[in-house]
Amino acid sequence: MTNPFENRTSSLSGPATDIIPVTPDDVTNLVDVAIALYVETGGILSLLTIRGGNRSVSVADNSILPIGTRRVNATGTTASGIHAMVIS
């Protein structure tokens, strides 16, 4: 099988190279900063942006939120099935 990513330089404009399940946590940052979040079941996302801003955003089912994210906070987050799109 050929790999179309083999000779491609990773870019913030995508695509992500992996998608990692997120367990919301009020203290611990994500292992890799996310270039976007995917949410299976909508609700409120409480997150810490790469610029250090704490934000709460309402998202629908099966949403992609293209925001650089350091952490998804447990407090205030009601959405579930959250995944971090990363470049690793």
JOJOMO-V387632 format. One record per backbone hydrogen bond with DSSP energy under -1.0 kcal/mol. CO is the residue of the C=O (numbers start at 1). NH is the residue of the N-H. Records with the same first field share a line. If there is no record, write none. Layout:
CO=NH, NH
//
This chain:
3=6
5=8
11=14
18=86
20=84
34=69
36=85
37=65
38=83
39=63
40=62
41=80
43=59
44=78, 79
45=57
46=73
47=55
48=70, 71
49=52
53=49
55=47
57=45
59=43
63=39
65=37, 67
68=50
69=34
70=30
71=48
72=25
74=77
80=41
81=40
82=22
83=38
84=20
85=35, 36
86=17, 18
//
